Amino acid sequence: MRKLIALLLVLLPFVGAANAQEAKIAFVNTQEVFMALPEVADMRKQIDDLNANYQKELETMQNEFQKKYSDFIAQQDSLTENIKVRRMQEVEDLRQRMDNFVQVAQQDVNKKQQELIAPIQQKMADAIKAVGTEQGYTYIIDPQVLLYTGPNAIDATPFVKTKLGLQ
């Protein structure tokens, strides 16, 4: 029994090496493909429009804050203590609303971006899988996560672009 286990341990590296020689590996520059997709420009436009809307609303809030703060500073010497405290609280409440607004806006933009990017990523993944199947690749890797690609490495990026109708 021990001899059988020892034999298997000796032969195991050779079996792995034989399988590795059969593997057909290619790489795809997913960032290049992603940036070439027309949906990405549409996504960016929608995100830019959403950001512009939030920026406009924030500017309105900032103007309101600045006016209330300036009015408070100009009038604080003539106000009673009760009114002064109430107006200070109004200014502080407005500042907190602005802070909350910025946080909610950032979350909303991030959520919208994820919502828009998911189908684009799925489309790209489907094309990469289809190219892998058609070309008989065992693995398709993104070169951005590799440290080295040899001179015989197969670049499948053009195949994926063609599959997506890009040039």
Secondary structure as GFF3:
##gff-version 3
##sequence-region A 1 167
A	DSSP	alpha_helix	2	22	.	.	.	ID=ss1
A	DSSP	beta_strand	25	27	.	.	.	ID=ss2
A	DSSP	alpha_helix	30	36	.	.	.	ID=ss3
A	DSSP	alpha_helix	38	75	.	.	.	ID=ss4
A	DSSP	three_ten_helix	76	78	.	.	.	ID=ss5
A	DSSP	alpha_helix	81	135	.	.	.	ID=ss6
A	DSSP	beta_strand	139	141	.	.	.	ID=ss7
A	DSSP	three_ten_helix	143	145	.	.	.	ID=ss8
A	DSSP	beta_strand	154	155	.	.	.	ID=ss9
A	DSSP	alpha_helix	157	163	.	.	.	ID=ss10
###
